[in-house]
Structures are given as structure tokens and as C-alpha cells.
Amino acid sequence: MTRLADFRLETYFSRWEFAARFHLTASDAQTMTLPQLLALADEEDLHAWETMSFGYTETFGDPALREAISRMYTTATADDVICFAGAEEGILLAMQVLLGPADHAVVVTPNYQAAETIPLSLCEVTGVALDPDRDWALDLDELTAAIRPNTRVISVNFPNNPTGKVLPARDFRALAQLCDSRGIHLFSDEVYRGLEQDPEVTLPHAADLSPLALSLNVTSKALGLPGLRIGWITCRDRDLRSRLERAKHYTTICNSAPSEILARIAIKGRESILARNRGIIAANLPQFDAFFAQFPDLFQWRAPDGGCVAYPRYLGSDGVEDFCADLVAQAGVLLLPSSIYTSELTDTPTDRFRIGVGRSDPEPGLAALTAWLRERR
């Protein structure tokens, strides 16, 4: 196994995430307090919380949590779910279980870095880029051409981080059918599912479309509960699920007992949490529209189809890297430049930055950004 490269996003965040005054690039929706979350609990889960002990938990995950998760899907049962310490552990172990040196993977870019860095440490990987000139469209013909006889995994992420793109449902279904016809595992990162402003564009779960597909999700993003550190993979391939459990024996072994109970409460109350978070995004988007409208010579802006991040273009002569570096150092406003989303597999835009639209009250950060831009002029 090849040594993993530094994780660019986390390295950048370790310097700035908690030092910057205004975190305008957050990838998660607005979080909740413990009392707010407990207010959603039914009697059974509230009793479990109040009488909880701090022993080990089951490697697959709390049975009641897995049962609650399975209800999100139309075809899965609790036995098709395995829980992890966040989504990152799920990505790492799934790729290690699915891929070996003789295999090949296809990864869509731009993406969350682990989606390509981990497969690249295990086997040959081909990238297929979303097209920024066609509203981040995915060319299924190009993706099909990238498949080899030894392709084992196709990895996608919709709603996409960082672009906010949601693939048309017909294309997503066609992708699942393509994978089935070739015996390929579709690995679908669905951590932003549920934050689409138009519910009609919400994609089906990959695990519902194919018995070979893996649907990755987590409490961190759409639910806005990253501190719980609970993620999961749903897959109807029971042998694969067992292999994932055995791989987990070498990492976290089991999850945090308090987090599993709180995640259970959140999953059961997810419709109200998601409605709240969609409302926050809907209220925020006009503020972002108004901000970008002030500076048409500096930015090209498009609101995300889904999720709570977007990837505008920066048109300034100084370039997006200097723009973001000067902005956080001088005004305390944190954005992520496109260097965080470079790929070893494909060309990626060098004039973009990630901005988050899911946190409450973005106005102070936007005001600080506006003032800084006007001072520079």
C-alpha cells in the first residue's frame, strides 16, 4: 500500500478553521445543541440515553440505530447497514476491501480528496471530470470509456462537494445499470442527500438501485451533527458487509455508545432536521445572491443544486490562491481555494473557491468580505 499524501483540506483547516473569525466555507449544515436534539427523542431513546453505560458497542453498530437507518431506504434492512466513526472511515475501509493491486477504479472529479487518494494508494485509477462549462455535467460516454475489464469500483458524489451539482436522476439510474451490467460496485457518497432545494431532483439511494452498490452517509453534513462522528454504509451484498466488519476490527472496532444513541435520535427525527436545514439554506441563498451581484467583475456565482456548498469562479487578476490567502489573513474570512481540490487524475479548475451556505447568519462574514473587497478598491 502506497503511503497516503497529506490531506490538503484538513491541513488547511488545521491552520485556519478555528482561527478565522468568519468560517464562510463550512461544509456542514447548522448544528444543534444537545437539548435541541434530545427534544426529538421518543421515550425509548430518551430512556436509553439516561440509562446508558460506557461499555463497548457492537462492531456493526447499535441494532436500533441500524434499524432506524434502514428505514431511509426502500430495499435495505438493518442487516444491510454497518456503522463507522464518520464517513472517512467508511471510505477508507470500503476501498481497502474492494480494491487490490490488480484492480482498477474510476473516480469522478472534483471530489473529497479521500475519494481518489485512497484508491490511488491501492490500484490504478482513472478520473472522469465534471464539466464546469456545462454546469458540471457528467459525460456518461466518457465514464463508460474509462471502464476496463478489471474495473471494480466507480466512485461518485452527488450532491457533489465542492460544486453542489446533482446528477439528473435518469443519468444516475443509467450509471447504476451500467455498473450492474459489468459487475462493478458503484460507491455513492450521499452525505448531502436531503438538502436539495427542489425535492424533485433528489436522487434515489444507490443501494436501492443495485445490490452491488454502496451508499455512504453520515450525521455530519445534511443533519449538521459532525460532532457525533457516526457514518454508515448501506449495501445489500452481505458478504461485502461482513468483510467491512472484519476490516473495522483494525480501526475503531466499535463506535461511541453516546454517539450511537444520539445518532439514533437524529435519524428518527431526520425529516424535521432536514426541513430546518433546508430552510436555513433557503433563507441564506438570497444573501449570497445579493453579495455576488455587487461584484460581477470579480465573481461568477451559481447556487448549488443540493447540499450546502458551492464553487464560484473568481475573476480577479491576483488569482484565487492569493485572494483566499489575503482574505483570511487580513479580514479573517475563510474560503477554500481551488488548490484544495486539485486532482492527480484530471485537470480541475484553478479559479474556483468553495463557499458554504448552510450555517445560520452568514451576514457578518459576507459583510466583512464586502468591506475588505471595497477597501482593496
C-alpha positions as CSV (number, residue, x, y, z in Angstrom):
1,M,0.0,0.0,0.0
2,T,1.4,3.4,-1.0
3,R,1.8,6.0,1.7
4,L,-1.2,8.4,1.7
5,A,-0.4,12.0,0.8
6,D,-1.3,14.8,3.2
7,F,-5.0,15.6,3.3
8,R,-4.9,19.1,1.8
9,L,-8.3,20.2,3.2
10,E,-7.6,19.1,6.7
11,T,-4.1,20.6,6.6
12,Y,-5.6,23.9,5.6
13,F,-8.3,23.7,8.2
14,S,-5.8,22.8,10.9
15,R,-4.4,26.3,10.4
16,W,-7.5,28.3,9.8
17,E,-10.8,26.6,10.7
18,F,-10.8,27.7,14.3
19,A,-8.5,30.7,13.9
20,A,-10.6,32.6,11.3
21,R,-13.3,34.9,12.6
22,F,-15.7,34.0,9.8
23,H,-16.0,30.5,8.6
24,L,-17.6,31.0,5.2
25,T,-16.5,27.7,3.7
26,A,-18.2,25.3,6.2
27,S,-19.3,22.1,4.5
28,D,-21.9,21.1,7.1
29,A,-25.3,22.4,7.8
30,Q,-26.1,24.4,11.0
31,T,-25.6,22.2,14.0
32,M,-27.9,21.7,17.1
33,T,-27.4,21.7,20.9
34,L,-27.8,18.6,23.0
35,P,-31.1,19.8,24.5
36,Q,-32.4,20.5,21.0
37,L,-31.5,17.1,19.8
38,L,-32.9,15.3,22.9
39,A,-36.2,17.2,22.4
40,L,-36.7,15.0,19.3
41,A,-36.2,11.7,21.2
42,D,-39.1,9.3,21.8
43,E,-39.5,7.7,25.2
44,E,-37.5,4.6,24.3
45,D,-34.4,6.6,23.1
46,L,-34.6,9.1,25.9
47,H,-34.6,6.2,28.4
48,A,-31.6,4.7,26.6
49,W,-29.8,8.0,26.8
50,E,-30.5,8.5,30.5
51,T,-29.5,4.9,31.5
52,M,-26.6,4.5,29.1
53,S,-23.4,2.7,30.2
54,F,-20.0,3.3,28.7
55,G,-19.1,-0.2,27.6
56,Y,-18.1,-1.5,24.2
57,T,-20.7,-1.5,21.5
58,E,-21.3,-3.9,18.5
59,T,-18.9,-3.6,15.6
60,F,-21.7,-3.4,13.1
61,G,-23.3,-0.7,15.1
62,D,-26.2,-0.4,17.5
63,P,-29.0,-2.6,16.2
64,A,-31.6,0.0,16.9
65,L,-29.5,2.6,15.1
66,R,-29.1,0.3,12.1
67,E,-32.8,-0.4,12.1
68,A,-33.5,3.4,12.0
69,I,-31.0,3.9,9.2
70,S,-32.5,1.1,7.1
71,R,-35.9,2.8,7.1
72,M,-34.3,5.6,4.9
73,Y,-34.1,3.0,2.1
74,T,-36.7,1.2,0.2
75,T,-34.9,-2.2,-0.2
76,A,-32.5,-2.4,2.7
77,T,-32.9,-3.9,6.1
78,A,-30.8,-3.4,9.3
79,D,-28.6,-6.3,8.3
80,D,-27.5,-4.3,5.2
81,V,-26.1,-1.5,7.3
82,I,-22.7,-1.1,9.0
83,C,-21.8,1.9,11.0
84,F,-18.4,3.7,11.2
85,A,-16.7,6.6,13.0
86,G,-17.7,9.1,10.4
87,A,-17.8,8.8,6.7
88,E,-14.0,8.9,6.3
89,E,-13.6,5.5,8.0
90,G,-16.2,4.1,5.7
91,I,-14.4,5.4,2.6
92,L,-11.0,4.0,3.8
93,L,-12.3,0.6,4.7
94,A,-14.6,0.2,1.7
95,M,-11.7,0.9,-0.7
96,Q,-9.3,-1.4,1.1
97,V,-11.9,-4.2,1.0
98,L,-12.9,-3.7,-2.6
99,L,-9.6,-2.9,-4.3
100,G,-6.2,-4.6,-4.7
101,P,-3.1,-4.1,-6.8
102,A,-4.5,-5.9,-9.8
103,D,-7.8,-3.9,-9.8
104,H,-8.9,-0.6,-11.4
105,A,-11.2,2.1,-10.2
106,V,-13.0,5.1,-11.8
107,V,-13.4,8.3,-9.8
108,V,-15.4,11.4,-10.7
109,T,-13.6,14.7,-10.0
110,P,-13.6,17.2,-8.4
111,N,-14.2,15.4,-5.2
112,Y,-13.5,15.0,-1.5
113,Q,-9.8,14.1,-1.6
114,A,-10.1,10.7,0.1
115,A,-12.3,9.5,-2.8
116,E,-9.3,9.4,-5.1
117,T,-6.2,9.4,-2.8
118,I,-7.2,6.1,-1.1
119,P,-7.9,4.2,-4.3
120,L,-4.7,5.6,-5.8
121,S,-2.8,4.1,-2.9
122,L,-4.2,0.7,-3.8
123,C,-4.5,0.3,-7.6
124,E,-4.7,2.1,-10.9
125,V,-7.4,4.8,-11.1
126,T,-8.9,6.7,-13.9
127,G,-10.6,10.1,-13.4
128,V,-13.6,11.5,-15.2
129,A,-14.1,15.2,-14.7
130,L,-17.4,17.0,-14.3
131,D,-17.5,19.7,-16.9
132,P,-17.6,23.3,-15.5
133,D,-18.5,24.7,-18.8
134,R,-21.7,22.5,-18.9
135,D,-22.9,23.2,-15.4
136,W,-20.7,20.4,-14.0
137,A,-22.3,17.8,-16.3
138,L,-21.0,14.2,-16.1
139,D,-20.4,12.6,-19.5
140,L,-21.6,9.0,-19.2
141,D,-20.0,8.1,-22.5
142,E,-16.6,9.3,-21.2
143,L,-17.2,7.4,-18.0
144,T,-18.1,4.2,-19.9
145,A,-15.0,4.5,-22.0
146,A,-12.9,4.7,-18.8
147,I,-14.0,1.2,-17.7
148,R,-11.6,-1.6,-18.0
149,P,-12.0,-5.4,-17.7
150,N,-10.5,-5.2,-14.2
151,T,-12.6,-2.2,-13.0
152,R,-14.1,-3.0,-9.6
153,V,-15.3,0.4,-8.4
154,I,-16.9,3.6,-9.8
155,S,-16.9,6.3,-7.1
156,V,-19.3,9.3,-7.3
157,N,-20.5,12.0,-5.0
158,F,-23.9,13.7,-5.5
159,P,-24.9,16.3,-4.3
160,N,-21.2,17.0,-5.1
161,N,-18.6,18.5,-2.9
162,P,-17.5,21.1,-3.8
163,T,-19.8,22.1,-6.7
164,G,-23.2,21.4,-5.3
165,K,-24.1,19.6,-8.5
166,V,-26.9,16.9,-8.5
167,L,-26.8,14.5,-11.4
168,P,-30.1,14.1,-13.3
169,A,-31.9,11.0,-11.9
170,R,-32.0,9.3,-15.4
171,D,-28.3,9.5,-15.6
172,F,-27.8,8.2,-12.1
173,R,-30.1,5.2,-12.8
174,A,-28.2,4.6,-16.1
175,L,-24.9,4.7,-14.1
176,A,-26.2,2.1,-11.6
177,Q,-27.4,-0.1,-14.5
178,L,-24.1,0.2,-16.2
179,C,-22.3,-0.9,-13.0
180,D,-24.6,-3.9,-12.6
181,S,-24.1,-5.0,-16.2
182,R,-20.3,-5.0,-15.7
183,G,-20.3,-6.4,-12.1
184,I,-18.9,-3.2,-10.8
185,H,-19.5,-1.8,-7.3
186,L,-21.0,1.7,-7.5
187,F,-19.7,3.6,-4.5
188,S,-22.1,6.5,-3.9
189,D,-21.2,9.3,-1.4
190,E,-24.6,10.6,-0.4
191,V,-23.7,12.7,2.6
192,Y,-25.6,15.8,1.3
193,R,-28.7,13.9,0.3
194,G,-31.8,15.7,1.7
195,L,-30.6,19.3,1.3
196,E,-31.9,19.7,-2.3
197,Q,-34.0,22.9,-2.5
198,D,-36.1,21.2,-5.2
199,P,-37.2,17.8,-3.8
200,E,-37.8,16.6,-7.4
201,V,-34.1,16.5,-8.1
202,T,-33.3,14.2,-5.1
203,L,-31.6,11.1,-6.3
204,P,-32.5,7.6,-5.3
205,H,-30.1,5.8,-3.0
206,A,-27.6,3.8,-4.9
207,A,-28.1,0.9,-2.6
208,D,-31.8,0.8,-3.6
209,L,-30.9,0.7,-7.3
210,S,-28.3,-2.1,-7.2
211,P,-27.4,-5.0,-4.9
212,L,-23.8,-4.3,-5.6
213,A,-23.9,-0.6,-4.8
214,L,-22.6,1.0,-1.6
215,S,-24.4,4.1,-0.2
216,L,-22.3,6.2,2.1
217,N,-23.9,8.6,4.6
218,V,-23.1,10.3,7.8
219,T,-24.7,12.5,10.5
220,S,-22.1,15.3,9.8
221,K,-23.3,17.1,6.7
222,A,-27.0,17.2,5.9
223,L,-28.0,16.7,9.5
224,G,-25.4,19.1,10.8
225,L,-24.1,16.8,13.6
226,P,-20.4,16.3,12.8
227,G,-19.5,16.0,16.5
228,L,-21.3,12.7,16.7
229,R,-18.8,11.1,14.4
230,I,-21.3,8.5,13.1
231,G,-21.4,7.4,9.5
232,W,-22.6,4.3,7.7
233,I,-22.6,2.2,4.5
234,T,-25.7,0.5,3.3
235,C,-25.1,-2.4,0.9
236,R,-27.2,-5.4,0.1
237,D,-24.1,-7.6,-0.5
238,R,-24.0,-9.4,2.8
239,D,-20.6,-10.9,2.1
240,L,-19.1,-7.5,1.4
241,R,-20.7,-6.1,4.6
242,S,-19.0,-8.9,6.6
243,R,-15.7,-8.1,5.0
244,L,-16.2,-4.4,6.1
245,E,-16.8,-5.5,9.6
246,R,-13.6,-7.5,9.7
247,A,-11.7,-4.6,8.3
248,K,-13.2,-2.3,11.0
249,H,-11.6,-4.6,13.6
250,Y,-8.3,-3.0,12.7
251,T,-9.5,0.6,13.1
252,T,-12.1,1.7,15.6
253,I,-13.5,-1.7,16.4
254,C,-16.8,-0.1,17.5
255,N,-18.4,3.3,17.8
256,S,-19.1,5.6,20.7
257,A,-22.1,4.4,22.7
258,P,-23.3,8.0,23.5
259,S,-22.9,9.0,19.8
260,E,-24.9,6.0,18.6
261,I,-27.9,6.8,20.8
262,L,-27.8,10.4,19.8
263,A,-27.4,9.4,16.1
264,R,-30.5,7.1,16.5
265,I,-32.5,10.1,17.8
266,A,-31.3,12.2,14.9
267,I,-32.0,9.6,12.2
268,K,-35.6,9.1,13.6
269,G,-36.0,12.9,13.6
270,R,-34.2,13.5,10.3
271,E,-37.2,14.8,8.4
272,S,-37.7,17.7,10.8
273,I,-33.9,18.3,11.0
274,L,-33.6,18.3,7.2
275,A,-36.5,20.6,6.8
276,R,-34.9,23.0,9.3
277,N,-31.6,22.9,7.5
278,R,-33.2,23.4,4.0
279,G,-35.0,26.4,5.5
280,I,-31.7,27.9,6.7
281,I,-30.2,27.4,3.2
282,A,-33.3,28.9,1.5
283,A,-33.0,31.9,3.7
284,N,-29.3,32.3,3.1
285,L,-29.2,32.0,-0.7
286,P,-30.7,35.4,-1.3
287,Q,-28.0,36.9,0.8
288,F,-25.3,35.2,-1.3
289,D,-27.1,36.2,-4.5
290,A,-27.1,39.8,-3.3
291,F,-23.4,39.7,-2.3
292,F,-22.2,38.2,-5.6
293,A,-24.5,40.6,-7.6
294,Q,-22.4,43.5,-6.1
295,F,-19.2,42.2,-7.8
296,P,-20.0,40.9,-11.2
297,D,-16.5,41.7,-12.4
298,L,-14.9,39.6,-9.6
299,F,-17.2,36.5,-9.4
300,Q,-19.4,34.1,-11.4
301,W,-21.9,32.6,-9.0
302,R,-24.3,29.8,-9.2
303,A,-26.3,28.4,-6.3
304,P,-25.9,24.7,-5.6
305,D,-28.5,22.2,-6.8
306,G,-28.2,20.4,-3.4
307,G,-26.0,20.3,-0.4
308,C,-24.7,23.3,1.4
309,V,-21.5,24.2,-0.6
310,A,-21.0,26.0,-3.9
311,Y,-18.0,26.5,-6.1
312,P,-18.0,30.1,-7.6
313,R,-15.4,31.3,-10.1
314,Y,-13.0,34.1,-9.1
315,L,-12.2,36.5,-11.9
316,G,-9.7,38.8,-10.1
317,S,-6.2,39.4,-11.6
318,D,-4.5,38.3,-8.4
319,G,-5.8,34.7,-8.8
320,V,-7.9,32.7,-6.4
321,E,-5.0,31.4,-4.3
322,D,-3.8,34.9,-3.3
323,F,-7.3,36.1,-3.0
324,C,-8.2,33.4,-0.4
325,A,-4.8,33.7,1.4
326,D,-5.0,37.5,1.7
327,L,-8.7,37.4,2.7
328,V,-8.3,35.1,5.7
329,A,-5.0,36.8,6.8
330,Q,-6.3,40.4,6.6
331,A,-10.1,40.1,7.1
332,G,-10.4,36.7,9.0
333,V,-12.8,35.3,6.4
334,L,-12.1,31.7,5.5
335,L,-12.8,30.3,2.0
336,L,-11.2,27.2,0.3
337,P,-9.2,27.9,-2.8
338,S,-9.3,25.5,-5.8
339,S,-5.8,24.1,-4.9
340,I,-7.6,22.1,-2.2
341,Y,-9.5,20.3,-5.0
342,T,-6.7,19.6,-7.4
343,S,-6.7,16.1,-8.8
344,E,-3.9,13.7,-9.8
345,L,-6.4,12.1,-12.2
346,T,-7.9,15.0,-14.3
347,D,-7.5,18.7,-14.9
348,T,-9.5,20.7,-12.4
349,P,-10.4,24.5,-12.5
350,T,-7.8,26.8,-10.9
351,D,-10.1,29.8,-10.5
352,R,-12.7,28.5,-8.1
353,F,-13.3,28.6,-4.3
354,R,-15.6,26.7,-2.0
355,I,-18.2,28.7,0.0
356,G,-20.7,27.3,2.5
357,V,-24.3,28.3,2.5
358,G,-25.7,26.1,5.3
359,R,-24.7,27.9,8.5
360,S,-27.1,30.3,10.3
361,D,-26.4,34.1,9.9
362,P,-23.8,34.4,7.2
363,E,-24.3,38.1,7.1
364,P,-21.4,39.1,9.4
365,G,-19.0,37.1,7.2
366,L,-20.4,38.5,4.0
367,A,-20.2,42.0,5.4
368,A,-16.6,41.5,6.4
369,L,-15.8,40.2,2.9
370,T,-17.7,43.1,1.3
371,A,-15.8,45.7,3.3
372,W,-12.5,44.1,2.5
373,L,-13.2,44.0,-1.2
374,R,-14.2,47.6,-1.2
375,E,-11.1,48.7,0.8
376,R,-8.9,46.9,-1.8
377,R,-10.5,49.1,-4.5
